[in-house]
Amino acid sequence: MLGDAGFLFDVPDHYTPQTRLVPTAGEVAPWVETAIRLWDDDAFYDEASRRSLRAADLWRPDRLAVQYEAFFETIAENSACGVGK
């Protein structure tokens, strides 16, 4: 969904929905370093922002409406023709 936008960080396997452990400083260090770099490095922030805006543009309602309309028209046409029965 994000395309080339956003950041991915590994979450250690021992963290599950049932885990109540607090992550160590070492485990969250990459997250903190990225947040600090976004705050301090204008060029890094600008590039990350551009990537995010490009990815978000794909999900604008006016763009999706055309695709949804075509999808539902196909379903309606197939239903009317008895396809899938």
C-alpha positions as CSV (number, residue, x, y, z in Angstrom):
1,M,0.0,0.0,0.0
2,L,2.8,2.4,0.8
3,G,4.8,1.7,-2.3
4,D,8.2,3.2,-1.7
5,A,6.9,5.5,1.0
6,G,7.2,5.0,4.7
7,F,9.7,3.0,6.7
8,L,9.8,-0.6,7.7
9,F,11.2,-1.8,11.0
10,D,11.6,-5.3,12.2
11,V,9.7,-6.3,15.3
12,P,11.4,-9.1,17.2
13,D,9.5,-12.4,17.1
14,H,9.1,-12.5,20.8
15,Y,6.6,-9.6,20.6
16,T,3.1,-10.8,20.0
17,P,-0.4,-9.4,20.7
18,Q,-0.1,-11.1,24.1
19,T,3.3,-9.7,25.0
20,R,3.5,-7.2,27.8
21,L,7.2,-6.7,27.6
22,V,8.7,-3.2,27.1
23,P,11.0,-3.1,24.1
24,T,14.7,-2.5,24.9
25,A,16.5,0.7,23.8
26,G,18.4,-1.3,21.2
27,E,15.2,-2.7,19.7
28,V,13.6,0.7,19.2
29,A,16.9,2.5,18.3
30,P,16.2,2.3,14.5
31,W,12.8,3.8,15.0
32,V,14.1,6.6,17.1
33,E,17.1,7.3,14.8
34,T,14.7,7.6,11.8
35,A,12.4,10.0,13.7
36,I,15.4,12.1,14.7
37,R,16.7,12.1,11.2
38,L,13.3,13.2,9.9
39,W,13.3,16.0,12.4
40,D,16.9,17.2,11.8
41,D,17.6,16.4,8.2
42,D,15.5,18.6,5.9
43,A,16.5,16.9,2.7
44,F,15.7,13.4,4.2
45,Y,12.3,14.8,5.4
46,D,11.5,16.4,2.1
47,E,12.2,13.2,0.2
48,A,10.2,11.1,2.6
49,S,7.3,13.6,2.4
50,R,7.4,13.5,-1.5
51,R,7.3,9.7,-1.4
52,S,4.4,9.7,1.1
53,L,2.4,12.2,-0.9
54,R,2.9,10.2,-4.1
55,A,1.7,7.0,-2.4
56,A,-1.2,8.8,-0.8
57,D,-2.2,10.2,-4.2
58,L,-3.1,6.7,-5.4
59,W,-5.7,6.4,-2.7
60,R,-7.6,9.7,-3.4
61,P,-11.4,9.1,-3.5
62,D,-11.7,10.7,-7.0
63,R,-9.1,8.2,-8.3
64,L,-10.6,5.2,-6.7
65,A,-14.1,6.0,-7.7
66,V,-13.4,5.3,-11.3
67,Q,-11.9,1.9,-10.5
68,Y,-14.7,1.0,-8.1
69,E,-17.3,2.0,-10.7
70,A,-15.7,-0.2,-13.4
71,F,-15.5,-3.1,-10.9
72,F,-19.1,-2.9,-9.9
73,E,-20.2,-2.4,-13.6
74,T,-18.4,-5.6,-14.4
75,I,-20.1,-7.4,-11.6
76,A,-23.5,-6.1,-12.6
77,E,-23.0,-7.0,-16.3
78,N,-21.9,-10.6,-15.3
79,S,-24.8,-10.9,-13.0
80,A,-27.3,-9.8,-15.6
81,C,-25.8,-12.3,-18.1
82,G,-26.0,-15.1,-15.6
83,V,-22.2,-15.5,-15.4
84,G,-21.1,-17.3,-12.2
85,K,-24.4,-19.1,-11.7
